[in-house]
Amino acid sequence: MTTSFTNPLTEDDIANYLANTPEFFERHAELLAAVQLTSPHSQRAVSLQERQAEMLRDKIRVLEQRIMGMLRNVNENVILSDKLLRWARDLFLTTDLQALPGQIAEEIQHQFLVPQVGIKVWDVAPEFAAANFALGVSDDAKLFASSLMEPYCGLNTGFEAISWLPEPQAAISLAILPLRAGLVGSTAPAFGMLVLASPDAQRFNNTMGTDFLERIAELASAALTRLR
């Protein structure tokens, strides 16, 4: 390997040479024992082998933390799935249809620890038309619900739906779920809307995944079709 004063040797040159010339360490095995590095843990000088062992232990520790994080996520998902199944079971066992919308909101609040939940359903059968859950929804709100192809998550910017909550002033972040026949993403007009609210600005944010909220919307919609 040659160089010149106009093209000085760099650390990258040395690193490339060593990486591509492993026999160098066979010819100069004494260097491996002689090299001394500073340990980031104790700030003392350690041998190359000891430093490599420390780096390996650090990598193992990082991997262990990732595995533990994955296990926590799996456990949380199992718990969440169990809650969703219990909630769905209760919905379809309900025979008091007049109380069904309120039960949906209460169970979401209780099972999934949502501070506030509101619900409205429209285009219902005549026997439910005078119920509180079917009143007080403007045409604009109905059009907005039909325009949502997936749940809205983000800050409260003055949506009409917050007036359906017990404490609208405490609603900082929202998840707004359209209720319609079929799966989420269907172009069918919405016949209702769920609003989940929290005083925590980050509880429902525009970067979060909506898969779980979509399942809630689909199950609630399926149960509420009995009101139509």
Order of alpha helices (4+ residues) and beta strands (2+ residues): alpha-alpha-alpha-beta-beta-alpha-alpha-beta-alpha-beta-beta-beta-alpha
